[in-house]
Amino acid sequence: MTPFIFAAILLAALLHALWNALAKRQAAGRVSVLLVSLCSGLFCLPFLPLVGLPASAEYLWLALSILLHSGYCLFLGRAYRLGEFGQVYPLARGSAPLLTLLLGALLLGEWPGPSATMGALMLVSGVLLMAWRGGIRLAPAALVAVLITAMFTAAYTLSDGMGARSAGEPIRYTLWLFTLTALLMPLLMRWQSRTSLRSLSRADWYSGAIGGALSLLAYGIVIWAMTQAPIGLVAALRESSVLFAVLLSGLWLGERLGRIRVVAALVILGGILLIRLG
C-alpha cells in the first residue's frame, strides 16, 4: 500500500466520523441522519444516467438493503439523541463487525479463524468497557438503539455484499441504493420527528448537504481504495474512524474525553483490525 492510498483511507475514516459527528450535533433538532441520507441520494442523481438501470439480479437485494438502511438511519439517529457521540459511535462501529462475523458463520458457514476469534473477544471486551466504564453511563434505551443500529449495519453489510456481487457492478448498485433509499427519507422524517421538507430551514439543508457530501466522499474513497489495495487492509484501516470519533467528541462536541473511553476505543479498534485481517 502506497503512502498516498494510506493517507486517502485515513481521510475517508475522518470524513465518516465527521458526518456522524455533524448528525449527532444536530440530532436534537431536525437535521440528523435522515436528512444526511436524503442529501446523499440527491447527490447520486446526476450519475444514474451514466450507469444505467439496475439488472434484474439486483432488484431483490436493493429492496432488502433499502429497508435495512432505513432502519439503520432511524435507530442511529435515535441513539445520537439519547447518548454521547464518544460512546455511541465506537459502540455501533464495534458491535457491527462482531454481529457480521456471527451472521456470516451462522447463515453463510464462514467460520472465523483464530485471529478473527481473538478479535471478537477483544471487541466484546472493548464494547463492555465503553458501555459501562466509558464516562457517562448509557441509558438502557440508548444502548438498545446502538445494538439495533449495529444489527442493521451487520445485516445491510451482508445484503450489500451479495447485491454488489449479483451483477458485478458495485458502483451502479451503490448509486441506485443511495438514491432509492433517499426516497423514503421524507416519509421517515415525517413519521419520526413530524418534520416536513417544507419546514426545514436553509441552515438545516446546509448541514444536511455537508453531511451527505462527506458521507458520499468517504464511501467513494473506500471503493476506489479497494481497487488499489487489498480489501482486507482497506476495511481494517478504515476503522480508525473510531479513534477520530473519540477525538471529535471531546474537541468538537465538548464531551468528556476520559482515559477509560480512549482505552476502550483502542481495544475496539484492535478487535476490529484482528477480525478484518483474520
C-alpha positions in Angstrom: 0.0 0.0 0.0 1.5 3.3 -1.1 1.6 6.3 1.3 -1.0 8.1 -0.9 -3.5 5.3 -0.6 -2.8 5.0 3.1 -3.5 8.7 3.6 -6.6 8.6 1.4 -8.1 5.8 3.6 -7.4 7.7 6.8 -9.1 10.7 5.2 -12.2 8.5 4.4 -12.2 7.4 8.1 -12.1 11.0 9.2 -14.8 12.1 6.9 -17.1 9.2 8.1 -16.5 10.2 11.7 -17.2 13.9 10.8 -20.5 13.4 9.1 -21.6 11.2 12.1 -20.5 13.9 14.5 -22.4 16.5 12.5 -25.5 14.3 12.7 -25.1 14.0 16.4 -24.6 17.7 16.8 -27.9 18.3 15.0 -29.8 15.3 16.5 -31.7 17.4 18.9 -33.1 19.4 16.1 -34.4 18.4 12.7 -31.2 17.7 10.9 -29.8 14.3 11.6 -29.0 11.0 9.9 -32.2 11.0 7.9 -31.5 14.3 6.1 -27.9 13.3 5.5 -29.1 10.2 3.8 -31.6 12.2 1.8 -28.9 14.6 0.6 -26.5 11.7 -0.3 -29.2 10.3 -2.6 -29.8 13.6 -4.2 -26.1 13.9 -5.0 -26.2 10.5 -6.7 -29.0 11.5 -9.1 -26.7 13.1 -11.8 -24.6 9.9 -12.1 -27.5 7.5 -12.7 -27.7 8.1 -16.5 -24.0 7.1 -16.6 -24.5 3.7 -15.1 -27.9 2.7 -16.5 -30.8 0.8 -14.8 -30.2 -2.0 -12.3 -30.0 -5.5 -13.5 -32.8 -7.9 -12.6 -30.5 -9.8 -10.3 -30.1 -6.6 -8.2 -33.7 -5.9 -7.6 -34.3 -8.2 -4.6 -31.0 -7.1 -2.9 -31.8 -3.4 -3.5 -35.3 -3.8 -1.9 -33.8 -5.6 1.1 -31.0 -3.2 1.5 -33.2 -0.1 1.3 -35.3 -1.4 4.2 -32.2 -2.3 6.2 -30.5 1.1 5.5 -33.7 2.9 6.5 -33.8 1.0 9.8 -30.2 1.9 10.3 -30.8 5.6 9.8 -33.8 5.6 12.2 -32.0 3.9 15.1 -28.7 5.6 14.6 -30.5 9.0 14.8 -32.3 7.8 17.9 -29.0 6.6 19.5 -27.4 10.0 18.9 -30.4 11.8 20.6 -30.1 9.6 23.6 -26.4 9.1 24.1 -23.0 10.7 23.8 -21.2 10.6 20.4 -18.0 9.4 22.0 -19.7 6.3 23.3 -22.4 5.7 20.6 -20.2 5.8 17.6 -17.5 3.3 18.8 -20.1 1.0 20.2 -22.1 1.0 16.9 -18.9 0.6 14.8 -17.5 -2.1 17.1 -20.6 -4.2 17.5 -21.4 -4.3 13.8 -18.3 -6.3 12.7 -18.9 -8.7 15.6 -22.5 -9.3 14.5 -21.4 -9.6 10.9 -19.0 -12.3 11.9 -21.6 -14.2 13.8 -24.2 -13.9 11.0 -21.6 -14.9 8.4 -20.8 -18.0 10.4 -24.4 -19.0 11.1 -26.0 -18.1 7.8 -23.2 -18.5 5.3 -21.0 -21.1 7.0 -18.0 -18.7 7.0 -16.4 -19.6 10.4 -13.7 -17.3 11.7 -10.1 -18.4 12.1 -8.0 -18.0 15.3 -7.1 -14.4 14.6 -10.7 -13.3 14.0 -11.9 -15.2 17.1 -9.3 -13.4 19.2 -10.5 -10.1 17.6 -14.1 -11.0 18.5 -13.1 -11.4 22.2 -11.3 -8.1 22.1 -14.3 -6.5 20.6 -16.6 -7.8 23.3 -14.2 -6.5 26.0 -13.9 -3.1 24.4 -17.7 -2.8 23.9 -18.4 -3.7 27.5 -15.7 -1.3 28.7 -17.1 1.5 26.6 -20.7 0.9 27.6 -20.2 0.6 31.3 -17.0 2.4 32.2 -16.7 4.9 29.3 -17.7 8.0 31.2 -21.4 8.8 31.4 -23.3 5.5 31.6 -25.5 5.0 28.6 -29.2 4.9 29.3 -30.8 1.5 28.6 -32.8 3.0 25.7 -29.6 4.4 24.1 -27.8 1.1 24.5 -30.7 -0.7 22.9 -30.7 1.8 20.0 -27.0 1.3 19.5 -27.3 -2.5 19.4 -30.2 -2.4 17.0 -28.2 0.0 14.8 -25.3 -2.5 14.8 -27.7 -5.3 13.8 -29.0 -3.3 10.9 -25.4 -2.5 9.9 -24.4 -6.1 10.0 -27.4 -7.1 8.0 -27.0 -4.5 5.3 -23.3 -5.3 5.0 -24.1 -8.8 4.1 -27.0 -7.8 1.8 -25.0 -5.1 0.0 -22.1 -7.5 -0.4 -24.5 -10.0 -2.1 -26.2 -7.3 -4.1 -22.9 -5.8 -5.4 -21.8 -9.3 -6.4 -25.1 -10.2 -8.1 -24.4 -8.4 -11.3 -20.8 -7.5 -10.9 -21.5 -3.7 -10.9 -20.8 -2.4 -7.4 -20.8 1.3 -8.4 -24.2 1.1 -10.2 -25.6 -0.9 -7.3 -24.3 1.7 -4.8 -25.6 4.7 -6.7 -29.1 3.2 -7.0 -29.1 2.1 -3.4 -28.3 5.6 -2.1 -30.9 7.2 -4.5 -33.7 4.8 -3.8 -33.1 4.9 0.0 -33.3 8.7 -0.2 -36.9 8.4 -1.5 -38.0 7.0 1.9 -36.3 9.7 4.0 -39.1 12.4 3.8 -41.6 9.8 5.0 -39.4 8.6 7.8 -38.7 12.3 8.8 -42.4 12.9 8.9 -43.0 9.8 10.9 -40.2 10.0 13.4 -40.0 13.7 14.1 -43.1 15.1 12.4 -40.8 17.2 10.2 -41.7 18.0 6.6 -39.3 19.1 4.0 -41.0 22.5 3.7 -40.4 23.2 7.4 -36.6 22.7 7.1 -34.6 25.9 7.2 -31.7 26.9 4.9 -29.3 26.0 7.8 -30.9 22.6 8.1 -30.4 21.9 4.4 -26.8 23.3 4.5 -25.9 21.0 7.3 -27.6 18.0 5.7 -25.9 18.7 2.4 -22.5 18.9 4.1 -23.1 15.6 5.8 -24.4 14.0 2.6 -21.3 15.1 0.7 -19.0 13.9 3.4 -20.8 10.5 3.5 -20.6 10.0 -0.3 -16.9 11.2 -0.5 -15.9 8.9 2.3 -17.6 5.9 0.7 -16.2 6.8 -2.7 -12.7 6.9 -1.4 -13.1 3.5 0.2 -14.5 2.0 -3.1 -11.5 3.5 -5.0 -9.0 2.3 -2.4 -10.3 -1.3 -2.7 -9.4 -1.3 -6.4 -5.8 -0.2 -5.5 -5.0 -2.2 -2.4 -6.1 -5.5 -0.6 -9.8 -5.2 0.5 -9.0 -6.5 4.0 -6.3 -3.9 4.6 -8.6 -1.1 3.4 -11.5 -2.2 5.5 -9.3 -2.6 8.6 -7.6 0.8 8.2 -11.0 2.5 7.6 -12.0 1.5 11.2 -9.5 4.1 12.5 -12.7 6.3 12.3 -13.4 5.0 15.9 -10.4 7.0 17.2 -11.3 10.1 15.1 -14.8 9.9 16.6 -13.5 9.8 20.2 -11.3 12.8 19.5 -14.2 14.7 17.8 -16.4 14.0 20.8 -14.0 15.9 23.1 -12.6 18.6 20.8 -15.8 19.5 18.8 -18.8 18.3 20.7 -17.4 19.1 24.2 -18.0 15.7 25.7 -15.7 14.4 28.4 -12.7 12.6 27.0 -11.7 10.2 29.8 -8.9 7.7 29.9 -11.2 4.7 30.1 -13.0 5.9 26.9 -9.8 6.2 25.0 -8.6 2.8 26.1 -11.9 1.2 25.2 -11.8 2.8 21.8 -8.3 1.4 21.3 -9.4 -2.1 22.4 -12.4 -1.9 20.0 -10.1 -0.8 17.2 -7.7 -3.6 17.9 -10.5 -6.2 17.8 -11.9 -4.8 14.5 -8.4 -5.0 13.0 -7.9 -8.6 14.0 -11.4 -9.5 12.6 -10.8 -7.7 9.3 -7.3 -9.1 8.8 -8.1 -12.6 10.2 
